Amino acid sequence: MGGDMNQKETGKRIRSARTQRGLTQKQLAGATGIHERTLRNYENGTTQPHGVFLRVLQEALDLNPSTKEVE
């Protein structure tokens, strides 16, 4: 259950960062090459980004990995 909560929190942080930058899921998908459905799953907490996908999101949303804003 702890992992599910972490996924939900990660999703909220991704959505917040995306909306603060005025991006739609479709725009972020285009900018990152991550499928729109996958982004939706991240934001809903269904799945969690790892590895390359996490780094791509951090770069696209201009997030500092040390803040753990998306991790």
N, C-alpha and C positions, 0 to 999 in steps of 0.2 A: 504494500500500500504506500510506503514511503516513496518508492520510485514514481508511482502515479502522481503523487503530489508534486514532486520535483518536475515532472513533465508538464503538469498544468501551470506551474510557476514559470517555467521556461517559455511556454506558449504565450502566457500573458506578457512577458517581457518582450518577446519578439513582436507581438501585435502592437504593444505600446510604442516601441521604437519605430516601427513601420508607420503607424498613424501619426506620430509626432513629426515625421519627415514628409507627411502628406502623400504617402505612397499607397496605392491599392495593392492587393495581393497579386494581381495580374502584372502590374508594373515591377514589383519586386521579383516576381518570377522571371520576367524578361531581363532584368538587370543581373540576376544571379545564375540563370540557367537551371534553376530548381523548379520542377513542375509545380504549377499552381495548386494542384491537389495535395502535393507533399507539404507545401507551405501551410495550407489550410489544416492539415493534420498536425503540423508542429504547433500552430496557434491554438488548436483545440485540445492539445495535450495528448493526442492519440499516439503520436510518435515523437521522438526527440532527435534533434540534429546532432551528429557526431562527426568528428574528423574534418574532412574537407568541407562538408556542408556547413558545419558550424563556423569554420573560418571564412567561408564565402559570405555567410550572413553577417558576421562581425564586420567584414570589410564593407559590404554594401550598405549597412546601417551605421557605419562609422562608429562602431562600438569598441571600446578598449577592453581586450580580453582580461586584463587584470582587475577590472571592476566587477567581473563575473555577472555583468548585466544580462547576458544571454545564457551563460553556462548553468 
